Amino acid sequence: MFLYRIFRSPILLSVVAALALTACSRGETRVARWPLAVHAGSGKQGDRLGVLAKGERVELIAQEGDYAKIRMVDGQEGYVEARHLFLDAIVVSQDAVDLYRRPSASSGRAPGNSNLDRADVLFVSDRQENEEGQWLEVQGGTTNADWIAGWIKADSGYENDATLVQDALLLEEAIRKGDREVLDELAGESSFIGSAAAAALQSLEPEPVEEQPAPDDGAGDATN
């Protein structure tokens, strides 16, 4: 009876449940939605260990309130704000991908649908399945002007290859800065990223041409 009371203790059951949740989290990967500071302790406590790059993948060890304990690719462990970690990052690979308000075609196009372009990077926050199939809840964009948020059908014109995602993020930054050198390098890629980079190059204002000084027609004339 004594052992039965111990194992039925609410405190012990809470501890066991917490350990079970932690064990379930191990091995799961997450992706940083934004550049994200990593601290040695939760709640921004302890030394700052570094900053995750946008789109960087980490291993989720456990979640403690609003903070997630993670393991970086170099094996170092730390804490970040959990709300900025997403399930996955994908890149749009086709020109026509529909973005819906909810996981149903009957919900209508989401307001950000017109902002959805080829080579855009989207971050996945949820996955659902219903009678219409599998759906991904996504968001993307960097400002309110081109913000993207809604649901897309699974396998509807995107790639989740890590290299393609990183190239697309590089393209996004190069377009923002008008960096011709990076755009020219990406334009040499054989993937759809290359096509998007070439189009971005064409849309840039032409580089100004330095005007050469007009020749002096009277130069060298002999005077009497």
KEDO-29676 format. One record per atom (N, C-alpha, C): residue number from 1; atom name; z, y, x; chain. Coordinates in Angstrom, 3 decimals. Example, Ala and Ser with C-alpha at 12.3 -4.5 7.8 and 13.67 -1.06 7.14 Angstrom:
 seq atom       pz       py       px mol
   1    N    7.800   -5.690   13.190   A
   1   CA    7.800   -4.500   12.300   A
   1    C    7.800   -3.300   13.200   A
   2    N    7.080   -2.250   12.850   A
   2   CA    7.140   -1.060   13.670   A
   2    C    7.870    0.030   12.900   A
This chain:
 seq atom       pz       py       px mol
   1    N    0.000   -1.200    0.829   A
   1   CA    0.000    0.000    0.000   A
   1    C    0.000    1.249    0.863   A
   2    N    0.738    1.218    1.993   A
   2   CA    0.806    2.369    2.906   A
   2    C   -0.574    2.683    3.476   A
   3    N   -1.289    1.621    3.940   A
   3   CA   -2.622    1.825    4.500   A
   3    C   -3.581    2.330    3.421   A
   4    N   -3.411    1.816    2.218   A
   4   CA   -4.271    2.248    1.120   A
   4    C   -4.109    3.754    0.877   A
   5    N   -2.824    4.245    0.930   A
   5   CA   -2.582    5.663    0.713   A
   5    C   -3.182    6.505    1.837   A
   6    N   -3.101    5.981    3.076   A
   6   CA   -3.674    6.718    4.206   A
   6    C   -5.174    6.894    4.004   A
   7    N   -5.871    5.793    3.686   A
   7   CA   -7.315    5.859    3.573   A
   7    C   -7.766    6.580    2.303   A
   8    N   -6.848    6.739    1.335   A
   8   CA   -7.187    7.490    0.133   A
   8    C   -6.759    8.948    0.249   A
   9    N   -6.207    9.333    1.400   A
   9   CA   -5.741   10.705    1.596   A
   9    C   -6.913   11.677    1.496   A
  10    N   -6.791   12.748    0.698   A
  10   CA   -7.875   13.729    0.584   A
  10    C   -8.244   14.354    1.924   A
  11    N   -7.231   14.577    2.776   A
  11   CA   -7.502   15.186    4.083   A
  11    C   -8.361   14.261    4.922   A
  12    N   -7.983   12.966    4.945   A
  12   CA   -8.737   12.004    5.749   A
  12    C  -10.148   11.847    5.204   A
  13    N  -10.277   11.815    3.889   A
  13   CA  -11.603   11.685    3.297   A
  13    C  -12.481   12.883    3.648   A
  14    N  -11.901   14.072    3.710   A
  14   CA  -12.665   15.262    4.074   A
  14    C  -13.161   15.186    5.507   A
  15    N  -12.262   14.680    6.393   A
  15   CA  -12.640   14.540    7.801   A
  15    C  -13.770   13.536    7.948   A
  16    N  -13.652   12.388    7.256   A
  16   CA  -14.683   11.354    7.321   A
  16    C  -16.011   11.896    6.802   A
  17    N  -15.955   12.651    5.705   A
  17   CA  -17.183   13.215    5.131   A
  17    C  -17.840   14.190    6.099   A
  18    N  -17.015   15.009    6.770   A
  18   CA  -17.562   15.974    7.732   A
  18    C  -18.228   15.272    8.892   A
  19    N  -17.568   14.198    9.377   A
  19   CA  -18.158   13.441   10.478   A
  19    C  -19.469   12.797   10.056   A
  20    N  -19.525   12.325    8.830   A
  20   CA  -20.750   11.696    8.340   A
  20    C  -21.887   12.698    8.266   A
  21    N  -21.591   13.922    7.820   A
  21   CA  -22.621   14.945    7.753   A
  21    C  -23.119   15.305    9.137   A
  22    N  -22.186   15.388   10.098   A
  22   CA  -22.579   15.708   11.466   A
  22    C  -23.483   14.622   12.017   A
  23    N  -23.135   13.361   11.764   A
  23   CA  -23.936   12.259   12.277   A
  23    C  -25.331   12.275   11.675   A
  24    N  -25.434   12.651   10.388   A
  24   CA  -26.740   12.698    9.744   A
  24    C  -27.617   13.791   10.343   A
  25    N  -26.970   14.853   10.856   A
  25   CA  -27.736   15.974   11.387   A
  25    C  -28.323   15.682   12.759   A
  26    N  -27.698   14.759   13.494   A
  26   CA  -28.128   14.512   14.868   A
  26    C  -29.575   14.029   14.915   A
  27    N  -30.321   14.547   15.897   A
  27   CA  -31.695   14.124   16.079   A
  27    C  -32.691   14.934   15.282   A
  28    N  -32.242   15.737   14.314   A
  28   CA  -33.159   16.561   13.544   A
  28    C  -33.594   17.762   14.375   A
  29    N  -34.837   18.158   14.209   A
  29   CA  -35.321   19.330   14.928   A
  29    C  -35.412   20.518   13.979   A
  30    N  -35.275   21.697   14.544   A
  30   CA  -35.424   22.944   13.810   A
  30    C  -36.254   23.904   14.650   A
  31    N  -36.770   24.936   13.990   A
  31   CA  -37.641   25.909   14.647   A
  31    C  -37.079   27.306   14.425   A
  32    N  -37.055   28.106   15.473   A
  32   CA  -36.561   29.476   15.368   A
  32    C  -37.584   30.351   14.645   A
  33    N  -37.149   31.014   13.576   A
  33   CA  -38.041   31.895   12.805   A
  33    C  -38.299   33.203   13.547   A
  34    N  -37.302   33.682   14.252   A
  34   CA  -37.384   34.925   15.021   A
  34    C  -36.809   34.676   16.413   A
  35    N  -37.015   35.589   17.377   A
  35   CA  -36.250   35.501   18.631   A
  35    C  -34.753   35.496   18.290   A
  36    N  -34.027   34.537   18.822   A
  36   CA  -32.687   34.232   18.324   A
  36    C  -31.707   34.048   19.472   A
  37    N  -30.650   34.852   19.501   A
  37   CA  -29.650   34.763   20.564   A
  37    C  -28.836   33.479   20.437   A
  38    N  -28.581   32.827   21.559   A
  38   CA  -27.778   31.601   21.612   A
  38    C  -26.462   31.922   22.306   A
  39    N  -25.342   31.594   21.641   A
  39   CA  -24.013   31.868   22.188   A
  39    C  -23.275   30.563   22.460   A
  40    N  -22.284   30.647   23.349   A
  40   CA  -21.499   29.466   23.702   A
  40    C  -20.600   29.020   22.561   A
  41    N  -20.202   29.940   21.666   A
  41   CA  -19.355   29.606   20.535   A
  41    C  -19.935   30.129   19.244   A
  42    N  -19.472   29.611   18.116   A
  42   CA  -19.965   30.061   16.825   A
  42    C  -19.440   31.459   16.528   A
  43    N  -20.102   32.140   15.597   A
  43   CA  -19.679   33.489   15.254   A
  43    C  -19.930   34.484   16.367   A
  44    N  -20.960   34.244   17.181   A
  44   CA  -21.319   35.112   18.312   A
  44    C  -20.196   35.211   19.334   A
  45    N  -19.402   34.171   19.424   A
  45   CA  -18.307   34.135   20.391   A
  45    C  -18.782   33.479   21.684   A
  46    N  -18.137   33.819   22.767   A
  46   CA  -18.465   33.213   24.049   A
  46    C  -19.664   33.868   24.698   A
  47    N  -20.024   33.367   25.855   A
  47   CA  -21.127   33.933   26.617   A
  47    C  -22.441   33.773   25.875   A
  48    N  -23.338   34.714   26.143   A
  48   CA  -24.697   34.600   25.620   A
  48    C  -25.492   33.726   26.580   A
  49    N  -25.969   32.592   26.077   A
  49   CA  -26.621   31.602   26.931   A
  49    C  -28.121   31.848   27.088   A
  50    N  -28.696   32.622   26.197   A
  50   CA  -30.130   32.874   26.260   A
  50    C  -30.659   33.273   24.899   A
  51    N  -31.980   33.336   24.786   A
  51   CA  -32.638   33.712   23.539   A
  51    C  -33.751   32.716   23.242   A
  52    N  -33.745   32.157   22.039   A
  52   CA  -34.833   31.278   21.618   A
  52    C  -36.049   32.132   21.301   A
  53    N  -37.213   31.673   21.714   A
  53   CA  -38.450   32.364   21.373   A
  53    C  -38.830   32.042   19.929   A
  54    N  -39.571   32.932   19.306   A
  54   CA  -40.084   32.668   17.969   A
  54    C  -40.938   31.408   18.008   A
  55    N  -40.625   30.444   17.141   A
  55   CA  -41.359   29.183   17.106   A
  55    C  -40.817   28.117   18.034   A
  56    N  -39.759   28.414   18.789   A
  56   CA  -39.206   27.413   19.721   A
  56    C  -38.461   26.324   18.952   A
  57    N  -38.668   25.086   19.360   A
  57   CA  -38.045   23.944   18.693   A
  57    C  -36.763   23.538   19.421   A
  58    N  -35.737   23.202   18.633   A
  58   CA  -34.451   22.774   19.181   A
  58    C  -33.947   21.577   18.386   A
  59    N  -32.972   20.895   18.936   A
  59   CA  -32.322   19.787   18.223   A
  59    C  -31.090   20.304   17.500   A
  60    N  -30.968   19.978   16.230   A
  60   CA  -29.804   20.363   15.441   A
  60    C  -28.709   19.325   15.632   A
  61    N  -27.552   19.759   16.122   A
  61   CA  -26.424   18.847   16.330   A
  61    C  -25.505   18.853   15.115   A
  62    N  -25.119   20.036   14.649   A
  62   CA  -24.221   20.146   13.502   A
  62    C  -24.278   21.568   12.978   A
  63    N  -23.798   21.746   11.750   A
  63   CA  -23.700   23.083   11.169   A
  63    C  -22.247   23.389   10.873   A
  64    N  -21.813   24.570   11.320   A
  64   CA  -20.434   25.000   11.116   A
  64    C  -20.460   26.339   10.394   A
  65    N  -20.364   26.291    9.079   A
  65   CA  -20.438   27.518    8.292   A
  65    C  -21.810   28.147    8.404   A
  66    N  -21.843   29.404    8.810   A
  66   CA  -23.104   30.133    8.923   A
  66    C  -23.804   29.892   10.247   A
  67    N  -23.209   29.070   11.104   A
  67   CA  -23.772   28.851   12.441   A
  67    C  -24.147   27.386   12.646   A
  68    N  -25.169   27.186   13.444   A
  68   CA  -25.634   25.841   13.763   A
  68    C  -25.434   25.582   15.254   A
  69    N  -24.922   24.412   15.560   A
  69   CA  -24.829   24.004   16.959   A
  69    C  -26.134   23.305   17.313   A
  70    N  -26.747   23.743   18.395   A
  70   CA  -28.067   23.223   18.754   A
  70    C  -28.084   22.746   20.196   A
  71    N  -29.093   21.957   20.508   A
  71   CA  -29.352   21.557   21.891   A
  71    C  -30.763   22.014   22.241   A
  72    N  -30.870   22.818   23.304   A
  72   CA  -32.171   23.312   23.734   A
  72    C  -32.883   22.272   24.580   A
  73    N  -34.154   22.536   24.879   A
  73   CA  -34.983   21.556   25.573   A
  73    C  -34.437   21.240   26.962   A
  74    N  -33.690   22.179   27.555   A
  74   CA  -33.116   21.928   28.881   A
  74    C  -31.780   21.198   28.814   A
  75    N  -31.361   20.806   27.598   A
  75   CA  -30.120   20.071   27.414   A
  75    C  -28.907   20.945   27.167   A
  76    N  -29.047   22.253   27.306   A
  76   CA  -27.927   23.159   27.099   A
  76    C  -27.617   23.285   25.615   A
  77    N  -26.328   23.302   25.270   A
  77   CA  -25.904   23.398   23.879   A
  77    C  -25.297   24.759   23.594   A
  78    N  -25.496   25.243   22.373   A
  78   CA  -24.949   26.531   21.978   A
  78    C  -25.038   26.714   20.482   A
  79    N  -24.749   27.933   20.035   A
  79   CA  -24.705   28.235   18.605   A
  79    C  -25.648   29.382   18.261   A
  80    N  -26.304   29.258   17.100   A
  80   CA  -27.175   30.311   16.575   A
  80    C  -26.906   30.460   15.084   A
  81    N  -27.368   31.561   14.514   A
  81   CA  -27.246   31.742   13.068   A
  81    C  -28.169   30.743   12.354   A
  82    N  -27.581   29.937   11.502   A
  82   CA  -28.314   28.837   10.871   A
  82    C  -29.439   29.331    9.964   A
  83    N  -29.286   30.502    9.362   A
  83   CA  -30.291   30.977    8.396   A
  83    C  -31.634   31.287    9.045   A
  84    N  -31.648   31.406   10.384   A
  84   CA  -32.896   31.700   11.073   A
  84    C  -33.577   30.447   11.629   A
  85    N  -33.016   29.278   11.335   A
  85   CA  -33.633   28.021   11.755   A
  85    C  -34.389   27.406   10.578   A
  86    N  -35.633   27.003   10.803   A
  86   CA  -36.470   26.446    9.744   A
  86    C  -36.841   25.000   10.063   A
  87    N  -37.309   24.293    9.043   A
  87   CA  -37.614   22.874    9.196   A
  87    C  -38.786   22.629   10.141   A
  88    N  -39.791   23.505   10.091   A
  88   CA  -40.990   23.288   10.894   A
  88    C  -41.773   24.582   10.972   A
  89    N  -42.740   24.616   11.881   A
  89   CA  -43.700   25.716   11.962   A
  89    C  -45.091   25.107   11.887   A
  90    N  -45.953   25.713   11.091   A
  90   CA  -47.319   25.221   10.928   A
  90    C  -48.280   26.396   11.109   A
  91    N  -49.548   26.090   11.338   A
  91   CA  -50.554   27.143   11.481   A
  91    C  -51.719   26.840   10.548   A
  92    N  -52.148   27.837    9.801   A
  92   CA  -53.236   27.680    8.843   A
  92    C  -54.540   27.423    9.597   A
  93    N  -55.242   26.355    9.239   A
  93   CA  -56.454   25.967    9.967   A
  93    C  -57.729   26.138    9.142   A
  94    N  -57.590   26.520    7.868   A
  94   CA  -58.757   26.729    7.009   A
  94    C  -58.694   28.108    6.369   A
  95    N  -59.837   28.581    5.922   A
  95   CA  -59.897   29.924    5.350   A
  95    C  -59.301   30.005    3.948   A
  96    N  -59.356   28.935    3.191   A
  96   CA  -58.904   28.981    1.801   A
  96    C  -57.725   28.041    1.593   A
  97    N  -56.501   28.571    1.688   A
  97   CA  -55.280   27.829    1.381   A
  97    C  -54.534   28.631    0.326   A
  98    N  -54.256   28.013   -0.806   A
  98   CA  -53.612   28.717   -1.917   A
  98    C  -52.097   28.726   -1.761   A
  99    N  -51.522   29.887   -2.016   A
  99   CA  -50.081   30.094   -1.959   A
  99    C  -49.584   30.346   -3.379   A
 100    N  -48.610   29.525   -3.829   A
 100   CA  -48.132   29.609   -5.205   A
 100    C  -46.707   30.139   -5.266   A
 101    N  -46.354   30.657   -6.448   A
 101   CA  -45.012   31.206   -6.647   A
 101    C  -43.935   30.121   -6.592   A
 102    N  -44.238   28.969   -7.143   A
 102   CA  -43.323   27.825   -7.182   A
 102    C  -44.106   26.554   -6.886   A
 103    N  -43.444   25.422   -6.688   A
 103   CA  -44.180   24.187   -6.372   A
 103    C  -44.937   23.612   -7.561   A
 104    N  -45.880   24.415   -8.073   A
 104   CA  -46.715   23.984   -9.194   A
 104    C  -47.912   24.924   -9.266   A
 105    N  -49.103   24.367   -9.474   A
 105   CA  -50.297   25.194   -9.580   A
 105    C  -50.234   26.103  -10.806   A
 106    N  -49.486   25.685  -11.834   A
 106   CA  -49.388   26.481  -13.054   A
 106    C  -48.533   27.731  -12.875   A
 107    N  -47.800   27.834  -11.757   A
 107   CA  -46.939   28.996  -11.535   A
 107    C  -47.729   30.229  -11.118   A
 108    N  -48.999   30.039  -10.741   A
 108   CA  -49.841   31.174  -10.355   A
 108    C  -49.712   31.510   -8.880   A
 109    N  -50.674   32.290   -8.388   A
 109   CA  -50.689   32.673   -6.981   A
 109    C  -49.504   33.582   -6.656   A
 110    N  -48.934   33.373   -5.479   A
 110   CA  -47.831   34.208   -5.023   A
 110    C  -48.366   35.569   -4.581   A
 111    N  -47.534   36.616   -4.622   A
 111   CA  -47.993   37.948   -4.230   A
 111    C  -48.584   38.005   -2.818   A
 112    N  -48.088   37.176   -1.904   A
 112   CA  -48.590   37.205   -0.536   A
 112    C  -49.845   36.393   -0.303   A
 113    N  -50.437   35.838   -1.365   A
 113   CA  -51.598   34.963   -1.197   A
 113    C  -52.764   35.673   -0.499   A
 114    N  -52.948   36.966   -0.802   A
 114   CA  -54.055   37.709   -0.205   A
 114    C  -53.847   37.965    1.286   A
 115    N  -52.615   37.784    1.768   A
 115   CA  -52.327   37.984    3.189   A
 115    C  -52.513   36.718    4.019   A
 116    N  -52.818   35.609    3.361   A
 116   CA  -52.883   34.317    4.043   A
 116    C  -54.246   34.132    4.694   A
 117    N  -54.259   34.114    6.010   A
 117   CA  -55.504   34.008    6.764   A
 117    C  -55.463   32.835    7.734   A
 118    N  -56.626   32.438    8.167   A
 118   CA  -56.751   31.390    9.178   A
 118    C  -56.032   31.817   10.454   A
 119    N  -55.330   30.868   11.060   A
 119   CA  -54.550   31.066   12.291   A
 119    C  -53.205   31.740   12.050   A
 120    N  -52.830   31.992   10.790   A
 120   CA  -51.491   32.513   10.505   A
 120    C  -50.447   31.419   10.730   A
 121    N  -49.303   31.802   11.286   A
 121   CA  -48.194   30.872   11.479   A
 121    C  -47.248   30.985   10.295   A
 122    N  -46.892   29.839    9.697   A
 122   CA  -45.971   29.791    8.575   A
 122    C  -44.773   28.932    8.952   A
 123    N  -43.595   29.342    8.487   A
 123   CA  -42.370   28.602    8.760   A
 123    C  -41.905   27.906    7.486   A
 124    N  -41.620   26.622    7.608   A
 124   CA  -41.295   25.779    6.448   A
 124    C  -39.792   25.778    6.218   A
 125    N  -39.372   26.205    5.014   A
 125   CA  -37.948   26.247    4.686   A
 125    C  -37.507   25.134    3.746   A
 126    N  -38.454   24.486    3.058   A
 126   CA  -38.079   23.429    2.109   A
 126    C  -39.291   22.540    1.860   A
 127    N  -39.005   21.302    1.451   A
 127   CA  -40.041   20.350    1.048   A
 127    C  -39.641   19.753   -0.291   A
 128    N  -40.600   19.646   -1.192   A
 128   CA  -40.332   19.042   -2.498   A
 128    C  -41.515   18.170   -2.900   A
 129    N  -41.225   17.213   -3.765   A
 129   CA  -42.265   16.352   -4.302   A
 129    C  -42.112   16.267   -5.817   A
 130    N  -43.208   16.414   -6.529   A
 130   CA  -43.194   16.281   -7.978   A
 130    C  -44.472   15.572   -8.429   A
 131    N  -44.744   15.629   -9.728   A
 131   CA  -45.902   14.899  -10.246   A
 131    C  -47.225   15.452   -9.709   A
 132    N  -47.212   16.673   -9.162   A
 132   CA  -48.429   17.256   -8.601   A
 132    C  -48.602   16.911   -7.118   A
 133    N  -47.597   16.260   -6.540   A
 133   CA  -47.687   15.889   -5.132   A
 133    C  -46.572   16.502   -4.302   A
 134    N  -46.803   16.581   -3.004   A
 134   CA  -45.810   17.134   -2.080   A
 134    C  -46.106   18.614   -1.831   A
 135    N  -45.020   19.387   -1.703   A
 135   CA  -45.128   20.832   -1.531   A
 135    C  -44.265   21.292   -0.361   A
 136    N  -44.679   22.407    0.249   A
 136   CA  -43.910   23.042    1.308   A
 136    C  -43.609   24.481    0.907   A
 137    N  -42.345   24.885    1.031   A
 137   CA  -41.999   26.294    0.841   A
 137    C  -42.122   26.978    2.197   A
 138    N  -42.892   28.057    2.256   A
 138   CA  -43.203   28.678    3.543   A
 138    C  -42.998   30.187    3.472   A
 139    N  -42.863   30.770    4.666   A
 139   CA  -42.905   32.218    4.787   A
 139    C  -43.525   32.575    6.122   A
 140    N  -44.073   33.771    6.198   A
 140   CA  -44.709   34.209    7.429   A
 140    C  -44.886   35.709    7.409   A
 141    N  -45.608   36.220    8.404   A
 141   CA  -45.792   37.653    8.503   A
 141    C  -44.690   38.309    9.301   A
 142    N  -44.921   39.547    9.671   A
 142   CA  -43.951   40.273   10.500   A
 142    C  -43.493   41.567    9.853   A
 143    N  -44.213   42.070    8.870   A
 143   CA  -43.824   43.306    8.185   A
 143    C  -44.006   43.119    6.683   A
 144    N  -43.467   44.074    5.931   A
 144   CA  -43.620   43.997    4.473   A
 144    C  -45.082   44.077    4.056   A
 145    N  -45.917   44.683    4.905   A
 145   CA  -47.323   44.865    4.537   A
 145    C  -48.086   43.553    4.512   A
 146    N  -47.737   42.638    5.388   A
 146   CA  -48.472   41.371    5.425   A
 146    C  -47.552   40.174    5.199   A
 147    N  -46.463   40.395    4.467   A
 147   CA  -45.479   39.328    4.258   A
 147    C  -46.069   38.201    3.420   A
 148    N  -45.718   36.962    3.795   A
 148   CA  -46.207   35.771    3.105   A
 148    C  -44.999   34.941    2.695   A
 149    N  -44.902   34.599    1.424   A
 149   CA  -43.797   33.760    0.966   A
 149    C  -44.214   33.039   -0.310   A
 150    N  -44.003   31.715   -0.345   A
 150   CA  -44.360   30.941   -1.517   A
 150    C  -44.459   29.462   -1.182   A
 151    N  -45.239   28.743   -1.966   A
 151   CA  -45.372   27.291   -1.820   A
 151    C  -46.842   26.926   -1.616   A
 152    N  -47.099   25.969   -0.719   A
 152   CA  -48.442   25.430   -0.541   A
 152    C  -48.387   23.915   -0.709   A
 153    N  -49.523   23.343   -1.102   A
 153   CA  -49.608   21.891   -1.209   A
 153    C  -49.599   21.287    0.192   A
 154    N  -48.904   20.179    0.342   A
 154   CA  -48.880   19.481    1.625   A
 154    C  -50.289   19.025    1.995   A
 155    N  -50.595   19.069    3.284   A
 155   CA  -51.908   18.660    3.804   A
 155    C  -53.044   19.480    3.210   A
 156    N  -52.806   20.770    2.987   A
 156   CA  -53.853   21.605    2.396   A
 156    C  -54.353   22.661    3.385   A
 157    N  -54.829   22.196    4.533   A
 157   CA  -55.451   23.125    5.461   A
 157    C  -54.545   23.743    6.488   A
 158    N  -53.691   22.955    7.114   A
 158   CA  -52.832   23.478    8.174   A
 158    C  -52.594   22.399    9.227   A
 159    N  -52.115   22.821   10.391   A
 159   CA  -51.756   21.929   11.486   A
 159    C  -50.331   22.240   11.922   A
 160    N  -49.600   21.204   12.365   A
 160   CA  -48.253   21.449   12.884   A
 160    C  -48.129   21.069   14.356   A
 161    N  -49.275   20.947   15.055   A
 161   CA  -49.250   20.666   16.489   A
 161    C  -48.567   21.824   17.211   A
 162    N  -47.592   21.507   18.067   A
 162   CA  -46.781   22.540   18.724   A
 162    C  -47.631   23.461   19.592   A
 163    N  -48.638   22.915   20.266   A
 163   CA  -49.495   23.735   21.126   A
 163    C  -50.308   24.724   20.308   A
 164    N  -50.857   24.272   19.181   A
 164   CA  -51.619   25.164   18.311   A
 164    C  -50.723   26.267   17.737   A
 165    N  -49.499   25.906   17.373   A
 165   CA  -48.569   26.900   16.840   A
 165    C  -48.284   27.967   17.889   A
 166    N  -48.043   27.542   19.140   A
 166   CA  -47.765   28.512   20.197   A
 166    C  -48.979   29.390   20.486   A
 167    N  -50.174   28.815   20.465   A
 167   CA  -51.387   29.614   20.663   A
 167    C  -51.549   30.630   19.532   A
 168    N  -51.233   30.214   18.313   A
 168   CA  -51.347   31.122   17.167   A
 168    C  -50.328   32.255   17.264   A
 169    N  -49.127   31.958   17.744   A
 169   CA  -48.122   33.008   17.939   A
 169    C  -48.557   33.975   19.035   A
 170    N  -49.178   33.436   20.080   A
 170   CA  -49.711   34.276   21.153   A
 170    C  -50.819   35.182   20.610   A
 171    N  -51.652   34.619   19.754   A
 171   CA  -52.715   35.397   19.114   A
 171    C  -52.129   36.509   18.245   A
 172    N  -51.106   36.182   17.481   A
 172   CA  -50.451   37.162   16.617   A
 172    C  -49.943   38.351   17.433   A
 173    N  -49.309   38.070   18.560   A
 173   CA  -48.762   39.129   19.409   A
 173    C  -49.879   39.932   20.072   A
 174    N  -50.949   39.255   20.496   A
 174   CA  -52.064   39.947   21.138   A
 174    C  -52.764   40.888   20.167   A
 175    N  -52.900   40.467   18.910   A
 175   CA  -53.504   41.329   17.890   A
 175    C  -52.618   42.544   17.651   A
 176    N  -51.320   42.320   17.590   A
 176   CA  -50.383   43.430   17.346   A
 176    C  -50.464   44.470   18.455   A
 177    N  -50.607   43.989   19.698   A
 177   CA  -50.636   44.895   20.844   A
 177    C  -52.048   45.365   21.192   A
 178    N  -53.058   44.743   20.582   A
 178   CA  -54.433   45.070   20.958   A
 178    C  -54.740   44.642   22.383   A
 179    N  -54.196   43.510   22.788   A
 179   CA  -54.331   43.016   24.160   A
 179    C  -55.668   42.289   24.318   A
 180    N  -56.666   42.978   24.851   A
 180   CA  -57.997   42.404   24.993   A
 180    C  -58.015   41.217   25.955   A
 181    N  -57.222   41.290   27.017   A
 181   CA  -57.234   40.229   28.021   A
 181    C  -56.792   38.902   27.416   A
 182    N  -55.698   38.922   26.661   A
 182   CA  -55.202   37.694   26.038   A
 182    C  -56.171   37.226   24.956   A
 183    N  -56.687   38.147   24.169   A
 183   CA  -57.638   37.769   23.119   A
 183    C  -58.891   37.139   23.718   A
 184    N  -59.347   37.695   24.828   A
 184   CA  -60.534   37.146   25.480   A
 184    C  -60.273   35.731   25.986   A
 185    N  -59.070   35.507   26.514   A
 185   CA  -58.705   34.166   26.995   A
 185    C  -58.627   33.173   25.848   A
 186    N  -58.010   33.577   24.728   A
 186   CA  -57.894   32.693   23.571   A
 186    C  -59.247   32.445   22.922   A
 187    N  -60.142   33.419   23.003   A
 187   CA  -61.471   33.262   22.406   A
 187    C  -62.259   32.140   23.068   A
 188    N  -61.853   31.747   24.263   A
 188   CA  -62.519   30.648   24.956   A
 188    C  -62.080   29.278   24.483   A
 189    N  -61.055   29.230   23.617   A
 189   CA  -60.586   27.952   23.095   A
 189    C  -61.610   27.378   22.106   A
 190    N  -61.716   26.061   22.092   A
 190   CA  -62.688   25.421   21.192   A
 190    C  -62.152   25.229   19.783   A
 191    N  -60.857   25.470   19.553   A
 191   CA  -60.254   25.265   18.239   A
 191    C  -60.502   26.492   17.351   A
 192    N  -59.981   26.433   16.127   A
 192   CA  -60.092   27.562   15.204   A
 192    C  -59.346   28.780   15.727   A
 193    N  -58.396   28.583   16.640   A
 193   CA  -57.700   29.708   17.262   A
 193    C  -58.712   30.564   18.033   A
 194    N  -59.645   29.890   18.731   A
 194   CA  -60.670   30.609   19.476   A
 194    C  -61.533   31.472   18.573   A
 195    N  -61.919   30.932   17.416   A
 195   CA  -62.740   31.686   16.466   A
 195    C  -61.978   32.910   15.942   A
 196    N  -60.688   32.724   15.651   A
 196   CA  -59.880   33.834   15.157   A
 196    C  -59.710   34.909   16.225   A
 197    N  -59.548   34.492   17.485   A
 197   CA  -59.405   35.452   18.581   A
 197    C  -60.699   36.235   18.787   A
 198    N  -61.844   35.540   18.695   A
 198   CA  -63.140   36.211   18.848   A
 198    C  -63.340   37.254   17.742   A
 199    N  -62.949   36.901   16.515   A
 199   CA  -63.065   37.848   15.404   A
 199    C  -62.152   39.053   15.613   A
 200    N  -60.957   38.801   16.149   A
 200   CA  -60.025   39.897   16.417   A
 200    C  -60.574   40.833   17.489   A
 201    N  -61.235   40.274   18.486   A
 201   CA  -61.847   41.098   19.535   A
 201    C  -62.912   42.012   18.954   A
 202    N  -63.730   41.475   18.068   A
 202   CA  -64.805   42.257   17.469   A
 202    C  -64.273   43.390   16.600   A
 203    N  -63.085   43.174   16.026   A
 203   CA  -62.526   44.182   15.125   A
 203    C  -61.854   45.327   15.871   A
 204    N  -61.592   45.157   17.162   A
 204   CA  -60.957   46.213   17.937   A
 204    C  -61.927   47.356   18.171   A
 205    N  -61.355   48.538   18.317   A
 205   CA  -62.180   49.683   18.666   A
 205    C  -62.807   49.449   20.032   A
 206    N  -64.078   49.848   20.206   A
 206   CA  -64.693   49.655   21.525   A
 206    C  -63.952   50.438   22.597   A
 207    N  -63.920   49.877   23.784   A
 207   CA  -63.248   50.553   24.888   A
 207    C  -63.986   51.842   25.222   A
 208    N  -63.242   52.911   25.466   A
 208   CA  -63.906   54.176   25.797   A
 208    C  -64.661   54.072   27.119   A
 209    N  -65.836   54.664   27.140   A
 209   CA  -66.659   54.663   28.352   A
 209    C  -66.465   55.986   29.070   A
 210    N  -66.131   55.895   30.349   A
 210   CA  -65.918   57.120   31.121   A
 210    C  -67.239   57.866   31.282   A
 211    N  -67.189   59.137   30.960   A
 211   CA  -68.382   59.956   31.113   A
 211    C  -68.577   60.322   32.583   A
 212    N  -69.776   60.096   33.055   A
 212   CA  -70.096   60.451   34.423   A
 212    C  -70.479   61.933   34.480   A
 213    N  -70.076   62.613   35.537   A
 213   CA  -70.447   64.043   35.653   A
 213    C  -71.957   64.192   35.737   A
 214    N  -72.462   65.166   35.046   A
 214   CA  -73.903   65.420   35.046   A
 214    C  -74.344   65.849   36.438   A
 215    N  -75.495   65.362   36.894   A
 215   CA  -75.973   65.760   38.217   A
 215    C  -76.292   67.240   38.273   A
 216    N  -76.007   67.834   39.438   A
 216   CA  -76.274   69.262   39.636   A
 216    C  -77.723   69.424   40.092   A
 217    N  -78.582   69.890   39.155   A
 217   CA  -80.013   69.986   39.468   A
 217    C  -80.307   70.928   40.628   A
 218    N  -79.407   71.882   40.825   A
 218   CA  -79.669   72.839   41.889   A
 218    C  -79.123   72.440   43.234   A
 219    N  -78.469   71.285   43.279   A
 219   CA  -77.848   70.882   44.526   A
 219    C  -78.907   70.628   45.585   A
 220    N  -78.730   71.182   46.760   A
 220   CA  -79.641   70.939   47.880   A
 220    C  -80.818   71.875   47.910   A
 221    N  -80.957   72.784   46.903   A
 221   CA  -82.063   73.722   46.924   A
 221    C  -81.906   74.719   48.075   A
 222    N  -83.014   74.982   48.751   A
 222   CA  -82.971   75.961   49.867   A
 222    C  -83.027   77.356   49.296   A
 223    N  -82.332   78.221   49.896   A
 223   CA  -82.362   79.643   49.471   A
 223    C  -83.021   80.474   50.539   A
 224    N  -83.734   81.481   50.141   A
 224   CA  -84.423   82.345   51.089   A
 224    C  -83.547   83.559   51.409   A
